[in-house]
Amino acid sequence: MSSLRSVNLRPAYCLIPALSILLLTAWIVVSPPSTQRYLVALIPSVAYHSSSPGIADITDDTVIDATSTNFPVHFVRLYPTAPGANDTLCWVQCVSLLSVLIYIKPSRIYIHTNYPDFWPFDTCNSLISNWTTVRLVRTRRRFVIGRHRLSGTAKTIRHEADLAKLFILLKHGGITLDFDVYVLPKISRLVILLEKKYDCIATQEDASNTNIGFLACRKGAAYVKDILQHYVDDYRRTWVYNSGLVPMQLYKNTSEHRTSVYMDQKIAMNPSWYKKKDMWEHDDRVDWRDKPAYHSFFTDCSVTQKSLVTRNTSLFQLFSSIVQDGRLTRG
């Protein structure tokens, strides 16, 4: 059986680029001005961006600031190819980020991405004006887990994203969520539970599956270790098996997890994925105001703030509430 310890999180060769830049910088200092202009052009752009506001070149070995009383929030955004203008967040995704800022108020929001020098938030400027909390951090794409090949296509990149969330929680702890999850005022209930009592807050989608769209854990949580170990031992290309069925089986069948993990039944249930249109198309079927957060499964990027005027479903009422509270927070 393979072991989780065999997954290489700290490759020694990651120091080579840093040493190369250091030597190149020293060469620049001792060179005449005519040569300096040429040498400066050779320094990778990340050397500049890593010192810019909102950008942090954090590798898997970097210590992320995480305390037991102020959990950082993590998003994962991986690209199959180099991103461009069409890869910025759409408006509904910006609302997700806004909801984290105003209801959790974390000291840091980390966007883990394989392209940390691409800023995907220009479309969010109408909602968010203060970016001091947000950091883009480097994460590598993962093509293998244990002996299993992750197919590495655009379709299955979500397997990589889910693995990235688990490794982030194992090493740093915090709250991970997707950009179609909207935090609501009652999130404070779950944060208190994580601070005071439980190692993890997981989310149930139905009787058989959890939903990894929202997962919050303390650093080194045993539940996360066991999920990752199952990836190593028995990864399958069925997404719901790895991220839904297995985590629920581990929760139900392990006494330690039943006492250390709080299984929320509001974020991704009522409605579940199968009845998601109850929120999208109706205004009287779901009491979303009693939820700590809501996983919408909504990815329609044609929606803009102007859509709030013409659509009065429960989902758009939720959007309006977050946007209004964001305006009050901004003053």
N, C-alpha and C positions, 0 to 999 in steps of 0.2 A: 504493500500500500504506500502510495506517495504521501508525503507529509507537507503540511502547510509551510513548515520551516524551509522546505526546498524551494519555495517560490522566492526568487532573488529580488529583494526590494532595494538593495544597496550595492549596485555594481561599482567596483573600484574605478572603472574607466571613466566614470562621470567627472573625475577631477581633471582629466586631460584637457577639455576645452577651457577650463578656468586657468590652468597653468599656461596654456598657449596664449590666452589674452593677457595674462600678467607679463609674460616675456615680451609680447608685442608692445605693450604699454611702456615697458622699460626701454625698449629700443627707440620708441618715439621720443622719449625724454632726452636721450643723448644724441639724437640725429639733428642735422641742420634743418631749418624751416622748409626748404624745398622738398626734402625727403619726408618730413613730418606730414605734409598734406597728402602724400601718397599712402603713407602707412596708416593714417587715421581711417582712410576709406576701407581698409582691410578688416577693421574691428567689426564683428557681427552686430547687427542692429539690436539684438537682445541686451547687449552691454549698455546701450543707451536707455532702452525702455525699462530695464530693471531698476533704474534709479528715478524713474518718472512717477509722479503721483498716480495712484490707482493701479500701478503695475508692480508685481513682485515676481521675480524669477525664482520660484520655490520648487525645488525638486522633491523627490520622495524622501530625501534625507533631511529636509529642512524642518525645523521645529515651528509648528504653528501655535500661536498663542491660544491656549484653551484652558479655562479654569472650570471648577465644578459649579460656579455660580454665574458664569456668563458664557454659555456655550456658543461657539462660533457656528455660523450657518454655511453650508456647503452646497453649491450647485456644480454639476458636471456638464460640460459642453464640449463634446468631441466632434471633430470634422473629418470625414473620409478623405477630403482633398483640401488644398489651401483655400480658406474662406475669402469671400468677396462681399460686395455691397448687398447681395441678396441673402447673406447669412446673418445680418443683424437681427436682433429680436423683433418680433412683431408686437403690436400694441398690447395684446392680451397677455403676452409673456412679461412685458414691462410691468403690468399690474401685479403679477405674481411677486416680482422683485420689490415693488412698492409695498406690498402687504407685509413682507418680512421686515422692511425698514421701520414701518410705523407700529407694528403690533409686537414684534419680538425685540426690536431695538438692540440687535447684537453689536458687540464691539467690533466684529469683523464679519464680512460676508466674502467667502472665497469662491471664485469661479475657477474650477479646475478644468484646464483645457490644454490641448496639444498645440494650440497656436496662441500663446499668451501675449503676443505683440499685435493681435487683432482685437480692436475694441468693438464689441457688438452692440453697444448701448446707445448709439446716437439717436435711435428712434424713441428712446425713453426720456429725452430731455424735457418734454412737456409735462411729465409726471414727477421727475426726480431732478433736483437741482444740486444736491449735496452728495458727492461721490466719495467722501473721505473714508467711508466704511468699506467700500468695495475694493477687492484686490483680485486681479487675474493672476493665477498661479499655474506653473507648468506641471502637466502630468503626461506621462508617456502612454501611448496606446498599448494595449496588452493583447498580443496575438495568440498566446498560449497560456493555459492554466493547467498545472500539473503536466500530464502527458497529452492533454486535449488541445487540439487546434481550434481556436475561435476563428470562424470563417473570414472575418475581417472585411465583410462587405458593408455597404451603406445600410443595408437592412438590418444586419446583426450587430451594428455598432452599439446598439442599446445593451447587448450583453456586456460589452466592454465598459459601458457607462455604469451599469449596475455593479460590476466588479470594482470599478474605481470607487464608488460610494462605500463599499464594504471595507476596502483597504484604508480609505480615509478615516472611517469611523474606528477601525481597529487601532490605527496609529495615533489619531488625534482626538477622536471623540467629537461630538457636536450634533447638529441637526442637518440631515440631508433631505433635499426635496427637489422635485422636478419643476419646470417652468409652467406646468399646467396645474400646479397646486397653489391654492390661495389661502394664506394665513388669515385668521379672523380673531377678533378680540379675545375670545375665550381660550386662545392658545396658552394663556398664562397657566391654566390648569395643568396642562401636560408638562410645561416647563418646570413647574413646582414638583410634580411627581418625579421627574428625572433628577432634579436636584436633591430631593429628600429621601426617595424610597427605591426607585427602580434603576436597573442598569441600562434598560432600553425601553423605548416607546415604539412599538410596531403598529402596523395598520392592517386591519382585516378587510378583505374585499368581499369574500363570501365564505360559506361554511368550510371550504377546502383550501382557500388561498389567502396569503397575505398580499399586501400591495407595497412594493418597495418605492413607490413614488414619494412616500414620507417615511423616514426612519431616523430616529434619534437615539444615540447611545453614548454611554461613557467610554472613554478610552480603554481599549483592551477587553471589551465586554465578551464574555464566553459565548453568548448567542451569535455574535458576529463571527467569532472564530469557527464555530461549528458550521455556519452557513458556508463560509469560505472553504472549510475542509471538505464539505460535500461537493463544491465546485471542483476541487482538486481530484476527488475520488470518482465522481459520477456526473461530470458535466454533460448536459444534453443540449441539442440545438433548439429545443422547445423552450422559448423564453419563460412561459408561465410555470414550467416545471422547476427551473432553477430559482426563480425569484418569487414564485407564488406558493407552489405546492410544497416544496422542500422546507422552506422556512416555517410554514404552518405545521408540518409534521414534526419538525424539531421542537416547536413550541408545545405541541400537544403531548409528545411522547417523552419529554425530558423534564423531570420534576424540578430541576434547578431553573430551567427557563420559565416554567409556569409561575415560579415565585419571583424571579428577577426581571421578567419582561411584562410590561403592561400592554395588553392588546386592545388598541382603540377600535371602536366599532362605528365611528361617525365620519371619519375623514373620507374613506373610500366606499362606504356603504350608505344606502338610502340617499340617493340611488347608487347602485353598483354600476359597473361598466355596461352591463346589459340593459340598464334602464336610464342611461345617462341623459336621454332626451327629455326625461321628466323635468330636469333643470333647464335644459337648453330651450325647450319649446313651450313650457307651461309656467304659470306663476302661482300655482296653488297646491302643488303636490309635495314640496320638500320644505321643511323648516330649516333653512340653512343658517339662520341666526344662532341656533343652539350648538353649532359645530365649532370645534377649535380650529379647524382648517377644512378645506374642501378640495378633493382631487376631482377636477372637472372633466378630464379626458378631452378637453376642448382645444382644438388646434387651428381654428379658422383665422388665418392671418388677414383676411379681408376686413375683419372687424376693426373699427377705429373708435375713438372717443365720441365721434358724431353718432355712432350707432346706438349710444345710450338713449338718445332722444326718441328713436323710432322703434326700439325693441324693449318690451316690458316683461320679459320672462324672469324667472327666479335668478338665473345666471347673470342677467344684465342688471338686476337689482343689486346683486352681490358686487358686481364691478362698480356700480355707481357708489355704493357705500364705501368701498375702499378708496376710490378716487376722491370722494368728498372728505374722508378722514385724512387723506394725504394733503389736501389743500389746507385743512385746519392745522395740521402739523407744521406745514411750511409757513403758516401765518399769512 
